[in-house]
Amino acid sequence: MPRLQISTVVDTKTGKGIKSDVRTSSGMFLSHEERKYPMIQAIEQRISVYSQVPVENGELIQFNLKRGGQRVATMLMYLSGNVEGGETYFPMAGSGECSCGGKMVQGLSVKPVKGDAVLFWSMGLDGQSDSSSIHGGCEVLAGEKWSATKWMRQKTTS
């Protein structure tokens, strides 16, 4: 897919995005035109109903991150099947053991299953960050993991 770009991490010294040997994913954002497609509108509406966050509060592109308040919720949708590993791992959530890329670790992990989605809140009702929302992707041991992410903010982003 020609629009996919290698994902970056934030350089703590400069605040700019840099490539990382640890983060090995690629991604892209939909355009305003693509947001008008009936399938995308249906997905946006389902996310809104499930999360109780208005469609207008969802991000489209990753510009103007100061606009629209803080991110309050994330809906992560799994698009591919037959993946070994690749769990979404929440190290600060849950108190038991879970699998992460073939290793047993403390916390909570969600196995990627095509058609499933996970909703998590990064802020509590008091506006404070929720440390249990800290997450990462576990190593994909076999297959490919495709996912789509919808971020929701405190305020309208359009």
PyMOL commands that set and color helices and strands:
alter all, ss='L'
color gray80, all
select helices_A, chain A and resi 32-35+38-51+55-57+131-133
alter helices_A, ss='H'
color red, helices_A
select strands_A, chain A and resi 5-6+9-10+17-18+26-27+71-78+84-85+88-90+97-100+103-106+108-110+117-121+136-137+140-142+147-153
alter strands_A, ss='S'
color yellow, strands_A
deselect
rebuild
show_as cartoon
